[in-house]
Structures are given as C-alpha cells and as structure tokens.
Amino acid sequence: MWDAMIKLEQLTKYYNKKSRGIIDVSLEVHPGEIFGFIGPNGAGKSTTVRTLLNLIYPTSGSAQVDGLDIVKDTIAIRKQVGYIPSEVNFYGDMTVKKFIKYASSFNGEVDEGYMDHLVEMLSLDVDRKIEDLSFGNKKKVAIVTALVTKPKILILDEPTSGLDPLIQNKFFQILDAEKKKGTTIFFSSHNLSEVERICDRVGIIREGKLVRVETIEDILKSKSKRVKIKTKDTLKITEQMIQVEHQNGNISFIFNGSIDELLKQLSAINIEDLSITEPTLEEIFMHFYEKEDIS
Ligand SMILES: Nc1ncnc2c1ncn2[C@@H]1O[C@H](COP(=O)(O)OP(=O)(O)OP(=O)(O)O)[C@@H](O)[C@H]1O
C-alpha cells in the first residue's frame, strides 16, 4: 500500500544545457487529494506534467504514480491516469462521440452512462466533426476523454483554459463529484483563485523550482490584498502595508493583515474611492518570498 499516489523525488528536466524545465522538484500527492500546482507562464507546470506521463524524459530524479515508475511503467500508469493536456490539437473527420471512444479506449473501458452524463453537463454536441470544433469545445472533448474510463488519478494541465465561466463551473462540479468518489487529482493552473475553489493543498512553482507547498487553509490565512485608495487626507502607513505607491492623490499597496483593522483605519479618514482586490500571482509570490526570507 502506497501512502502517496503521486511522488516526485528531485525530478529535474533540462531541455538542453541552457533551457531549464524543472529543477529538483520533490512533492507528494496523497490518495483522494486535489493538489493544485500553480505558477506563472514558463514556470515548469507543463514540463512536470509531461514528465510524469513520460511524454518527455527526466534529466535526473525520479517519480512514481500509484507506486509505478514514470519511466519504466508508462503503459501501466496510462491505464490508471486520466490526462488533460493544456494544448488540444485534435483534427480529423471523426465525430466527437467516435473520437472520445477511440481515444479513451487506450486507457480502459468506456463507461457509456458516465460519458452521456459528462457530455450533457458540458453541453457538448457529440455528432459534430472533431476538426470543426472551437478550442473550448476541443478542451471539453479532452475532459470527457480523460474521465470516461473512470481513472483513479487525474492529471490536469491548465484544464480550464479556453472554457467559458459557465462551463468552468460545471467542470468544477464534475471534479467535486470525482473527489467524493476518491479520485486523486493533480491540477496545474496559473490562477490561484481557481485552485482555491477545489484544492486541498497547492504547490507553488517558479522558475522551475518548487517554492512552497501549503494547505489552502494556510494560504487563505496569509493571503494579502491589493488596496487602492483615493484621498486628500494623510493615510498612516503601517508595517502591514507593503509596496506602497503614491500617485495623484491615489495610494496603492499590498495589505498583509486583518481587513477589519484596515477598514477601521480607513474609516478615520475621508475616502473618495476605494478598491480591495485579489493580488496578482506575482504579488502573492512576493509575499511568499518575504516569508521565505524570514524563515
Ligand atoms: N520543448 C522545449 N524546448 C526547450 N525549452 C522548453 C521546451 N518546453 C518548455 N521549455 C522551457 O521550460 C520552461 C518551463 O516551461 P513549461 O511549459 O513547463 O512552463 P509552464 O509553467 O507550463 O508555462 P505555461 O503556463 O506558459 O504553459 C520554460 O522556460 C520553457 O521555455
């Protein structure tokens, strides 16, 4: 019995001497867990996923999926894993239905009832030709193909890119149901808000290196906000306010403290305009790096 469904040990991939993919990435995904893998463009998310599926060879290090070695046991792994690639380049004149059945048959037996359910949830027209579909519809095909054989592990590389918000919502409902069934899910994304919705833990990757692994609970506790204020009064700058910028009566900063305290402080001055928004991923990374420096 393996206690990690997915285990990476110092997994490293260089495309050539100069081009780094990922460096020394070690992490474990537990059975039944949804693990978010987030990072900006070029961080190494697709490299990690493609290495796990043996679409590219690791330069060094190792990894196991359900106790199977990613290099030696590729075929056995493919039967356990549903994979959604970030890019979907399907072509040909097969209908969607035929294509899903054909493509998923390599991974296992298709559950027709589940296929009908997924197709309906995602509003996918199964009688259309695969080559006539938009990118978003091809992405839906990739989702259904990955799920219809009911794999016990899902490896998803930016699965929501190209999906409209309504369909994204349906997709999260599908993943919620998968989680209830005990499926283990590795979910890569550059959007922290979306992984927050469903993930138990997140790993943050930047410039090929895993920067941190945190529970969503801890991220939410430590999460900063971007605040913009327009005022003619003087705002007292506290140590919870970082990256403070003043411009034409506007003050903007990242706030790392209790929102309640901030609102109390702001209510003491005359405010013409106020916005409190999610910081960008880069700003969150900076926050994490600051924590790194302290520890
Ligand atoms: N085929 C390749 N040859 C050379 N370098 C590559 C290749 N594929 C990726 N890289 C490099 O590896 C690094 C990681 O890229 P990767 O595609 O894994 O990032 P990512 O986090 O998935 O980004 P994105 O969100 O843009 O897809 C980048 O610096 C990229 O330039």
Boltz pocket constraint, residues with backbone or C-beta under 6 A from the ligand:
constraints:
  - pocket:
      binder: B
      contacts: [[A, 15], [A, 16], [A, 19], [A, 20], [A, 21], [A, 22], [A, 39], [A, 40], [A, 41], [A, 42], [A, 43], [A, 44], [A, 45], [A, 46], [A, 47], [A, 48], [A, 86], [A, 190]]
      max_distance: 6.0
